Amino acid sequence: MTTQAPLTQKYLEVAAKLTPELDELADEIERTEEFPTRGFELLAESDLLRLTLPPEWGGQGMSLIDYFPVLQEIAKIHGTFRMFVHGQNGMWRLVEQWGTDEQKKKWLPIFQAGNIFTFGLTEPDNGTGRDITTTAVLEGDEWVINGRKHLISWAGEAALVHLIARTSDERGREATCFLLPKDTPGVTVEKLPHTMGCKGGSHDIMIFENTRLPKDAVLGDVGAGLLLGLRGFLDVSRLSIAVSCLGLARKAMDLAVDFSQQRITFGKPISSRQAVRLSIGEMAADIYAVQAAVNDAAARFDAGEPITAEAAMCKYLGLEMVGRVTDQALRMHGGIGYTRAHKIERHYRDARALWFEEGTAEIQRLVIADEVLRHGVTF
């Protein structure tokens, strides 16, 4: 077992201290399906939303290898709390890496103060790449934006949206990233139906009707929006999702193991049955393999290496793993596990949300193939 870094140990203790109250709030979220304001406040007040933010902007400056154990612990509690920690510990990177000095001074202190930032790319009638149709046209000193986005996390709550819009038809330079503040005129937010899992997390529609932004709202270079999103956010976010898969899978396995030791049939706990023991062995091995892959990719990122292929591989492996583990854990509970009498039902649903964040398993395989074909095997 590796020794945890001091900051890692500190915030693991913080997470453990918060867990009982977050568990209660999670039960409330499942009942009401409302945005968990108190849960978000607890995470923000405990610094868990700015663990990776550089110290000069009020964060802890933790490396990925040190931060990921904390994210994994939060992922065990509830999908929406995991989304808060995962999203906010990655979203700052776009402004910090690509922003002007003025943009950094304006937005990073607001982030440090506990506001939500989010990313607006996905569209209802298109994909999440070069086929986007939300447009931004330069008219004088302003960009005029028209179009629709959907499945945008916290669209109504976010202080800032990193909005990707089409500004050209030139291949490779189609899209640009804009910094869209909350309550910008010409933006309408509509609610989507509640999701299957991750209750309490809003995933809304954003409609832009002649929405105007100043020229200095562009983040990075005009035409570099998709590259900015991939290199500045998506790689780390995909790796963070793999970590989230690990946390959720570990919780599912723990629930299954505990249940198997308590459930008695024919005078013996079902953990004595060979079929159950085989499932436990498979779950443990599955988790161990993804943990090793995540640790390797995190170390590479912390060393300054590109991880586009590694992040996609970790997310792909994590998705396959968490699907198998939660399937096995639910089956081990039997029919009673399909009811809300046991938390495995919640974690089973929350696991399915991970399949769609930052690209499906099929997208990850295509990203991996593209990287291998262009650069060969570098891992």
FENTAJO-V330089 format. One record per helix or strand of 3 or more residues. SS is the DSSP state (h for helix, s for strand). FROM is the first residue (numbers start at 1). TO is the last residue. Records with the same first field share a line. If there is no record, write none. Layout:
SS: FROM-TO / FROM-TO
//
This chain:
h: 6-32 / 37-45 / 55-57 / 64-75 / 79-98 / 101-112 / 215-217 / 225-262 / 270-272 / 274-302 / 308-338 / 344-353 / 361-375
s: 117-120 / 135-139 / 142-153 / 160-166 / 175-181 / 187-190 / 203-214
//
